[in-house]
């Protein structure tokens, strides 16, 4: 079986792009935007308010709350009469707890014989005891909070994934098929911007959606097995969108069968063909980084347009590859002309 001639495919792609460069850039921009490269997340009742500024009465206001048995501590916290900042903080919290609990007694005597850290630990141990909060309750509350967070996160992630998959299936995948049709017709000098939306016309939109959906589901399912099997399936079904762009009436089973025969024995070479664009991708990354640095990020988004020539170059090369494999299938009799009807 003849190997893929990468230099020849790329040279042919360059010659094709020279004839219609700016239209190809526009098609790549719109297709990328539409997902054409998509393949198959105040106080509340009963609570304690530890906001000292909100819990204490403002200066000059009259307070009718005379239920405190130790008003000296309360006004010491308010006026900052204590010289120790840590002691002042603890007194303020103590006053807030008293106000929140309706004047119930809660006392903590700052022990100057202990360090500030030890006083804080002792204070909050008394707070936990006062509210009858055990270590078991704290652990249970922590695990409960983590569990609720994870459940909400997973639900949001699943909803996002489903939405993206549906959006990709009903918009991105058909655009991807039109994407391929444009570049195949561009080889013949017959392309038009409307080719990008060809899957939405002609009465075969749902056929395209079903075929691409079932194909991407297979690729996604195999990718769950440590990714590599999904990569193999990706190259096995690489030509399905091209086949659908050529003949949207073909059955999804037959489209996958023809693609499998086209890629048989060539998956590694197709993978290497993809890698051959890596150098150009690195040049783009360097250019984008340079533009972002010299403009303080202002040119980062406009600079992203520099990737469009590389994207067009890639797809023009893939179109040349499909034409080569298409001719092989017809010449070998593995596909009929009523199946690969032309562009």
N, C-alpha and C positions, 0 to 999 in steps of 0.2 A: 504493500500500500504506500503510495507516494506521500512523502512528508509535506507539511504546509510550508510554502515558500514565503516566509515572512517579508523579506526585502521586496519581493515583487508585489505582494498585496499592499504594502505601505506606499510604494512608488505609485501604483495605480490610484490609490486613495488620494494622494497629493495632487495628481493630475486632475482628478474629478473635482476636488475642492476648489482648485484655481478657477474653474469655470463659473462657480456660483457661491463664492466664499461668504458674502454678507448675508445672503438668504439662509445659508446653512447655520450661520451664527445666530440668526433670529430664531430659527427652528429649535436650535439647542437651548436657547434661553427660555423660550416659552415651554418647551417640553420639560425642562428641569424644574421650572416653576410649578407646573401642573403634575409633577410626580411621574414623568414618563420613564424614569430609570428605576421605578419601584419594582421589587421582586418579592415574592413570598415568603405609665403607665400612672361702776359704783359698788357698794357692798351687796353681797348676796346673802339671802337668809341663811343663818346658821354658820356662815363662814367668818374667819378672823381676818380683819383688815390690818395689815402691818405697815400701811402707808402713814408714816408719822405726821406728815404735813396735812393730810386730810382728816386724820383721826382726832387731832387736837383742836380746841377752839381757837379762832383767830384772835389776834391781839385787839383788845378793846371791846370784844363781844362779851355779852353776859352769858354765863353758863348756869343752868338750873340743875345740873347734875351734881348733887352733893352726897352721892352714895359712897364715895371713896372713903375708906377708913384711914388711908394714908395719903392725904393731899400733898404733903411735902414732897413725896417722890414724884407726883404728877407735875407739879410746878417746877421742880428741879429740872425735869426733862424739858419742860417748855422754855425755861429761861436760860438753860445751859449753865446752871450754877456749879455743876461738878467740873472739876479741872481735868478729869480723866475722860478722853473721848469714848473709850470703850464702855466705861460705866454710864456715860450719858446715853449711849446707844441702847444699852440694856434697859435703862430706866424708861426711855421713850417707848420701847417695845412693851415693857411692863404696863405702862400707862395705857397703851393702845389695847392691850389684852383686857384690861379692866373695863375700858369703855365698851369694847365689843361684847363683853359678857355681862353688861348691865350693872357694873359696879361690884361684881363678886370679888372676893378677896384673892389676890395673888401677890405674893411677896417673894422678892429675891434680894438678899443682902450681899452686896459686893464684898468679897473677901480680899482685902489688900495683901494678905499673906500668900495668895495664889497669883500665878501669872495671868495675863489677859486671856490667853488661849484657854487656860484651865477654867477661868471664870465664865467664858462664853460656853464651853462644853457643859459646865454645871448648870448654867442658866437654861440652856435649851433642853437639858435632861429634865429639869423641873417643869418646863413648859409642856413637854410630852407627857409627863406624869399628871400634870394638872388637867390636860384634855383627855387623859386616859388613852393615849396613843402608844401602843406597844411596838416593839421592833417587828413582830409578826405582821401587824397591820401595815406598817410602812412597806415591808417586802411585798405583801399582797397587793397593796396599792400600786407599787412600782411595776410589778408584773402585769397587773391589770391595765395600767396605762400603756405599757409597751405593747401588750396584746391588742388593745384598741387601736393604737397607732399603726401597727402592722396590718391589721384587718382593713382599716381605712386606706392605707397605702396600696395594698394589693387590689382592693376594689377599684380605686382610681386608676391604677396601672392597667388592670384588665379592661376597664372601660376605654381607656386611651388606646390600648392595643387593638381592641375590636373596632373602634372608630377609624384608626389608621388603616386597618386591614380592609374595612369596607370602602373607605375612600380610595385606597390603592386599587381595589378590585374593580370598582365601578367607574373610576376616572383615570387613575394612574396607569393601569394595565392597558386599557384601550388607547390611551395616548402613546404608550410605549409601542404598541403595534403600528400606529400611524407613523411614529418616529422611524421605525424600520422601513416602512413603505416609502417614506420621503427619500431616504438615502439609497434605496434600491432604484427608485425612479430617477434619482439624481445622477446615477451612473449612466442612464440612457439620455440624459439631457431633457427629461420630460417632467421634472418635479415641479410642484407648486406648493405654496404654503398650506393650502387646504388638505394636502395629503396627510398632514399631522392629525387631522380630525376625521380621517377616512373611516375609522372603525365605528363612528357614531352615525354614519349614513349607510344607505344601501340595505337596510332592514336586517343586518346581521350583528347588531350590537350585542345582544344577549348571547349569541353564539360565541363571540369573542370573549365576553366576560366569563362565561362558564368554562371555556377552555383554559383561559389564563388563570382563573381562580383554582380550578382543580390541579393545574400544573404547579402553581406556586404553593399550594397546600402540600403537595408531595415533596417539593424541595424543602419547605419549612420543616415538615415532619422528619425527614432524613437528617436535617441539620441538627436536630436535637440529640443525635447520637454522636456527640463529641465533634460536631461541625464537619469533619472530613467527609462523611457520607453525603451530607448536604451539598458540599462542594462538587462531588462527583455527579450528583443529580443535576446540579445547576448547569454543568457543561453537557450533560446528557440531553437536557431539554433546552439548550442554548438557542436552537434554531426554531423553536415553537412559535415565538412572535413573528418571525420572518415568514413562516409558513402560513400563519393566520393573516398576515398582511397581504400575502399573495393570493390566498384562497380562503376567505372567511367561511365558506360553506363546508369545508372539510371537517370530519368528525374529530373530536378532541383525542380520541384513542389513536387514530391514524396520524394525526399531527405529531403526537409524542413518539409514535413508532418511527416515522420518517426522520425526526430529529435524532433519535437514538442511533439509527443507521448512519446518518450523516456524521455524527461525532464518534462513532465506534473506531477505536484505534487512534483517535486524534485528540483525546481529552487533554493529555499532557501537553501536546503542542499548542492547543488553544490556551491553556494556562500560561505557558511560556510567552505566547503572543500578548496576553494581557500584561505580563510582567515587563515586556519590552517597552511599555509606555511609562514605566516607573521613573526613568530618568527625567522625562518631561514633567512629570508630576512634581518631582523634587525641585526642578527649576521654578515651577509655579509657586511652591511653598516659600522658596527663598525670596522671590519677587514680592509676594504678598506680605511677608514679614518685613521686608525693607520698606515698602510703601507705608505700612502701619507705623513703623518706627519714625520715619521722617515726617509723618503728618500727624503724630499723636493719635493715631487710630482713625483719622478722618477719611483716609483713602482705603481703609480695609474693605468696606463693602463694594465701592466702585472697582477696586482692584480685583475682586473676586471674578469679575467678568473676563479676566485674563485666562481663566480656565476654559472658556468656551472654544477657542481654537483646538485645544487638546481633546475636548469631548467630541467635537466634529471630526477630528482626525481619527479618533478611535472608531466611531460609528461608520465612517467611510471605509475604514479598513475591515470592519466586521461585515460590511455589505459585500466587499470583494471576496471575503472568505465564504459567505453564504452562496454567492454566485458560483464559486468554484465547486463547493460541495453539492449544490443543486445540479450542476451539469453532470457531475459524477453519478448522481442518483438516476438521472434520466438516461445517461449513456449505458449504465449497468443494468437498467431495467428494474431497479428496486423501487422506482416511483414512476407513475404514469403522467402523461401530459395533461390529462383531465384532473389530476391532483395538484400538480405544480403548473398552474395555468399561465404564469408570467405576470409582469407588472405593466 
